[in-house]
Amino acid sequence: MSEKKTTEKKMDFEQALKRLEKIVEDMESGEAKLDESLALFEEGVQLVKFCREALDKAEKIVMMIQQDKSGKTTEVEFTAPGEEK
């Protein structure tokens, strides 16, 4: 059910991250009952997955602008350090 909640709301990355922070805070407080903690954990897992997918998508579209020796600028697909295509 929490997966539906996340996808039905059509959260953006910032909203998902804020909700995830609230879940962590609630779980760390120790006040939630076991079943509530499990539901929060499940929702948190879905939010982490959502955030990871959003970051992966953003990484794929990030372009670095580089200048060649003649001063001409070209767009080059972003590659994380240590990552090869």
N, C-alpha and C positions, 0 to 999 in steps of 0.2 A: 504494500500500500504506500509506503513512503517513496518508492520509486515513482509511482503515479503522481504523488504530491509534487515532487521536484519537476517532473516533466510537464505536468498540467499547468504549473505556475509560469513556465517558460522563463525561468530565472536567467539573469545574466551572470557573468562570472563574479562580479563584485557582490551581488546579492547572495549567491551560493556560498562564497567565502565567509561573508558575515554570518550567515546561518550556521555554517560549520563551526565558526568560532563560538557561537552561542551554545551549540551542542556540546562542545568540549568543556566549556565553562559549567554547564548544567551537570555533565557527568562527573567532573572533578569535584563538584560541591558535595557529592555523596548523598544528596537528599532524594534522588529519584529511586523509586522502587525498582526491583529487578526487571519486571516486564517493561517498565518505562525506559530503563537503561538499555535494554535490548532493542527497543524500537528506535531510540535515539542513535544507537550504534549503527543499526541498519540504515537509517536515513543518512548518517554521516558517511558511510561507505559509498552510498549512491552519490552524495555530493562530491566526495573525493574523485570518484570516477568522472562525474560531469566536469569538474574543474580541470582534471588532467586532460580530458578530451578537448576542452576549450583552449588550454595552453598549447597542446599539440597542434591544433588547427591554426592558432595564431603564429606559432613558430614556422609553420609551412608557408605562410604568406608574408613573413617579414623579409624585406629586401634590403640589402646593404647597397648604398651608393658608393662606388669607388671611382677614383680618377686614374686613368692610365697615364703613361709618360707624356703623351701629347696634351694632357689636360682635359681630354674628353671624358665625360662621366658615363658610366654604364651601370646597369642594374645587375646585381649578382644575387642568386638565391642564398639566403642565410644558411650557414652550416655551423652548428655548435662546435666549439673547440673539442678536438678529439673524435669528432664524428666524420665519417667518410661517406660519400654517396655510393 
